[in-house]
Amino acid sequence: MLSVYELKWYNISFFINTIYMKTLLNRSFIKQIKSFIMIAVASVFYGMGIALFLDPNNLASGGLSGISIIINRVTGIETGTMIFLLNIPIMIIGWWKFGGKFMLSTIFAIIMTSGFINYFSLFEKATDDQFLAAVTGGALVAVSIGIIFRAGATTGGTDIIVRLIKLKYKHMKTGGVFLILDMLVVAASLLVFKNIESALYAAVAVMVCSYTMDLVLYGLDEAKLFYVISRSGEKETEIVKELLLKLEVGATYLEAAGTYSGEQRRVILCAVRKQQLPAAKEIVRGIDDEAFMIVTSANEILGEGYKSHHGSGY
């Protein structure tokens, strides 16, 4: 039997936990709403980039949007509708492989981007100049995809395909896989449109999109270096294990001592690519939200998994 004191303490603890869980749920709900708003706004830019610049100028600049532009010329099916239809089997596979939580926001992004492409296709194209169309359209699409990525979603299509390829071929670089797929689409557009200039400008759009997306997502820095000091040796070990398991990056222990207490501690030193930093922060925060973490920019990282000492990029 619980004493009166124990019973009161139990009721207080239950009340506090209930309030805490409700607060977390409310924060999660608000965060999800903000993500959906970001996706909706980004979809406007995506629709403009495809429908006002790339599509009307025969610029199939990679991805499912490029494939849909090509199919549109052969079948007459609206580009936005074609993107949605092509995404259906990819979404089913993605749901199976990555789970519903990740795919829910991605499905919303696909519906919004497809809808806005069809909407803006009702307007006259913004320019007849293929170079301006490639640069502006590629930049708009890149900004849109960057915002959608930041909202925790993707635009489906090749984003999911690349993730699936990486599950089997972990050694392949993500950027390299994207580039190969996009260039295959550009090559296909050459066969359909039979215009070398359109294919070359489509390639320009691919490169503009790739560069702009990097700026939106990661800034100008090449990589990030971060130090983590945890007061718990157990949590410290778990952080290192999770970094290796989820991000496939190693870490180094540095021996250190506090200047005030003189206490001996180990500092985790880890270098990650720019796009991996948000996930690394989440790993540390999820295991030890009281850990001391310092993040710095690294202009270059040479060695295995990064840039070669002989100058080749990673």
C-alpha atoms as one frame of an Amber mdcrd trajectory, in Angstrom:
protein
   0.000   0.000   0.000   1.179   3.524  -0.814   1.406   5.991   2.018  -0.448
   9.321   1.816   2.843  11.082   1.097   3.780   8.619  -1.665   0.288   8.850
  -3.155   0.434  12.657  -3.248   3.870  12.555  -4.844   2.628  10.046  -7.413
  -0.322  12.291  -8.329   1.928  15.362  -8.634   4.393  13.432 -10.830   1.571
  12.155 -13.020   0.182  15.689 -13.398   3.599  17.115 -14.321   4.258  14.339
 -16.843   0.828  14.863 -18.403   1.433  18.605 -18.827   4.913  17.914 -20.221
   3.585  15.411 -22.795   0.824  17.802 -23.867   3.413  20.548 -24.327   5.556
  18.259 -26.472   2.554  17.265 -28.565   1.570  20.908 -29.053   5.109  21.821
 -30.081   5.181  18.881 -32.480   1.837  19.935 -33.988   2.950  23.558 -34.416
   6.229  22.413 -35.951   4.326  20.234 -38.431   2.030  23.124 -39.395   5.052
  25.377 -39.980   6.604  22.662 -42.159   3.456  22.409 -44.278   3.353  26.203
 -44.702   7.017  26.208 -45.799   6.295  23.422 -48.284   3.272  25.267 -49.682
   5.255  28.494 -50.184   8.177  26.610 -51.742   5.786  24.826 -54.111   4.829
  28.198 -55.603   8.462  28.805 -56.593   8.742  25.244 -57.914   5.637  25.649
 -60.056   6.871  28.968 -61.448  10.316  27.592 -62.234   8.956  24.638 -64.188
   5.820  26.113 -65.809   7.016  29.647 -66.630  10.661  29.006 -67.515  11.815
  25.419 -68.082   8.827  23.579 -69.557   7.739  26.135 -72.201  11.336  26.447
 -73.409  11.823  22.669 -73.840  14.348  22.468 -70.993  14.076  19.000 -69.442
  16.571  19.653 -66.662  16.669  16.265 -64.982  14.575  14.521 -62.366  10.955
  13.470 -62.716  10.067  17.010 -63.794  12.385  16.625 -66.795  10.975  13.189
 -67.611   7.435  14.597 -67.313   8.265  17.447 -69.720   9.491  14.891 -72.262
   6.405  12.667 -71.823   4.178  15.749 -72.128   5.518  16.379 -75.622   4.794
  12.777 -76.633   1.417  12.200 -74.930   0.005  15.658 -74.193  -0.553  14.841
 -70.502  -0.009  17.948 -68.346   3.484  18.108 -66.844   2.259  18.537 -63.265
  -0.187  15.635 -63.617   2.556  13.451 -65.090   4.881  14.235 -62.168   2.144
  13.153 -59.751   1.432   9.911 -61.667   5.118   8.957 -61.932   5.537   9.554
 -58.204   2.793   7.098 -57.187   4.871   3.868 -57.463   7.912   5.667 -56.030
   5.854   6.826 -53.042   4.597   3.292 -52.388   8.157   1.953 -52.355   9.324
   4.919 -50.264   6.557   4.354 -47.699   7.595   0.710 -47.433  11.302   1.484
 -47.084  11.325   4.737 -45.068   8.038   4.738 -43.152   4.907   6.888 -43.140
   6.152   9.770 -40.982   8.803  10.807 -43.503   6.585  10.167 -46.518   3.538
  12.132 -45.271   5.146  15.552 -45.754   6.725  14.360 -49.006   3.320  13.344
 -50.400   1.992  16.786 -49.441   4.950  18.394 -51.256   4.288  16.326 -54.395
   0.600  17.260 -54.454   1.386  20.966 -53.979   4.212  21.160 -56.542   2.204
  19.210 -59.144  -0.812  21.464 -58.600   1.149  24.705 -58.904   2.904  23.492
 -62.070  -0.485  22.903 -63.705  -1.763  26.255 -62.396   1.148  28.349 -63.686
   1.079  26.518 -67.027  -2.133  28.486 -67.724  -0.009  31.663 -67.975   2.299
  32.806 -70.765   5.933  31.797 -70.406   8.136  34.404 -68.744  10.844  34.541
 -71.422  11.792  33.161 -74.841  15.503  33.328 -74.041  16.591  29.765 -73.245
  19.663  30.873 -71.301  17.636  33.170 -69.028  15.026  30.430 -68.678  17.689
  27.875 -67.694  19.307  30.134 -65.090  16.099  31.554 -63.590  14.129  28.312
 -63.744  16.989  26.282 -62.296  17.440  28.797 -59.457  13.715  28.855 -58.605
  13.507  25.066 -58.532  16.650  24.898 -56.374  15.349  27.433 -53.840  12.080
  25.517 -53.668  13.733  22.135 -53.132  16.069  23.644 -50.521  13.135  25.040
 -48.525  11.260  21.732 -48.805  14.344  19.840 -47.581  14.608  22.227 -44.630
  10.950  21.491 -43.858  11.833  17.813 -43.495  10.366  16.610 -46.796  11.443
  15.963 -50.377   9.828  16.520 -53.761   9.740  12.769 -54.329  10.972  11.428
 -57.643  14.727  11.082 -57.939  15.167  12.145 -54.275  13.556   8.852 -53.236
  15.278   6.899 -56.020  18.692   8.159 -54.869  17.875   7.170 -51.271  16.927
   3.674 -52.481  20.128   3.361 -54.531  22.176   4.482 -51.523  20.619   1.724
 -49.401  22.235  -0.867 -51.665  25.337   1.016 -52.819  26.433   2.943 -49.721
  29.830   3.800 -51.213  28.300   5.902 -54.012  28.251   9.658 -53.484  24.788
  11.207 -53.370  25.692  14.174 -55.574  27.213  11.845 -58.158  24.064   9.712
 -58.321  21.878  12.819 -58.788  24.169  14.098 -61.544  24.107  10.760 -63.428
  20.295  10.564 -63.320  19.876  14.200 -64.376  22.271  13.859 -67.301  20.424
  10.750 -68.504  17.231  12.820 -68.602  19.028  15.636 -70.461  20.323  13.087
 -72.991  16.783  11.754 -73.464  15.535  15.291 -74.110  18.029  15.586 -76.960
  16.447  12.548 -78.626  12.904  13.906 -78.211  13.396  17.608 -78.986  16.207
  16.968 -81.506  17.766  20.274 -80.508  21.313  20.353 -79.181  20.892  23.889
 -77.795  17.878  22.884 -75.680  19.857  19.943 -74.265  22.864  22.148 -73.481
  20.712  24.792 -71.786  18.977  22.015 -69.841  22.423  20.939 -68.613  23.060
  24.564 -67.582  19.801  24.494 -65.598  20.956  21.289 -63.846  24.234  22.905
 -62.795  22.547  26.146 -61.661  20.032  24.116 -59.659  22.768  22.028 -58.014
  24.875  25.060 -57.057  21.931  27.143 -55.815  20.566  24.257 -53.754  23.932
  23.914 -52.002  23.851  27.627 -51.168  20.306  27.433 -49.799  20.933  24.322
 -47.722  24.538  24.552 -46.618  25.963  27.999 -47.331  29.447  28.505 -48.736
  31.439  26.420 -46.260  32.938  23.145 -47.440  32.388  21.191 -44.234  31.679
  21.470 -40.533  33.791  20.532 -37.544  32.192  20.070 -34.154  33.329  19.268
 -30.616  31.072  17.636 -28.032  31.680  17.476 -24.276  29.284  15.244 -22.362
  29.323  14.807 -18.578  28.276  11.181 -18.957  30.707   8.588 -20.255  27.803
   6.335 -21.198  26.108   9.050 -23.259  29.449   9.984 -24.766  29.888   6.438
 -26.091  26.292   6.363 -27.371  26.782   9.632 -29.293  29.828   8.230 -31.083
  27.982   4.988 -31.915  24.966   6.879 -33.318  27.171   9.156 -35.453  28.804
   6.091 -36.961  25.544   4.171 -37.399  23.293   6.927 -38.772  25.735   9.243
 -40.556  28.568   6.797 -41.259  31.141   9.237 -39.882  33.882   8.495 -37.402
  34.951  10.552 -34.425  38.093  11.125 -32.388  38.462  11.363 -28.608  40.616
  14.216 -27.352  41.860  14.086 -23.788  41.113  17.305 -21.899  40.838  18.727
 -18.387  38.586  21.423 -16.956  40.532  24.533 -15.929  38.289  25.193 -12.940
  37.661  21.681 -11.599  40.738  19.975 -13.018  38.462  17.051 -13.896  39.725
  14.819 -16.714  37.304  14.548 -19.641  37.166  13.315 -23.191  36.114  15.633
 -26.026  34.465  14.158 -29.125  35.890  15.650 -32.315  33.941  14.973 -35.516
  34.051  16.306 -39.086  30.927  16.104 -41.240  29.758  17.371 -44.583  27.580
  20.463 -44.492  24.355  18.592 -45.179  24.996  16.190 -42.307  25.300  18.837
 -39.592  21.555  19.175 -38.760  21.312  15.390 -38.312  24.478  15.375 -36.177
  23.015  18.068 -33.909  19.823  16.041 -33.536  21.813  12.955 -32.558  23.701
  14.841 -29.834  20.576  16.649 -28.603  18.557  13.430 -28.563  21.102  11.590
 -26.418  22.383  14.372 -24.160  20.564  17.714 -24.346  22.976  19.136 -21.751
  26.101  18.344 -23.739  28.415  21.264 -24.559  28.789  21.520 -28.344  30.993
  23.799 -30.457  30.461  23.985 -34.239  33.009  25.582 -36.551  33.463  25.868
 -40.303  36.151  23.898 -42.084  37.172  25.271 -45.478  38.754  21.973 -46.473
  38.954  18.442 -45.109  41.457  16.127 -46.757  41.514  12.381 -46.272  39.363
   9.267 -46.557  35.713  10.075 -47.242  36.442  13.720 -48.069  38.773  15.480
 -50.489  41.787  13.664 -51.864  45.239  14.986 -51.010  45.790  15.067 -54.775
  43.056  17.640 -55.312  39.990  15.645 -56.398  36.679  16.714 -54.892  34.503
  14.604 -52.642
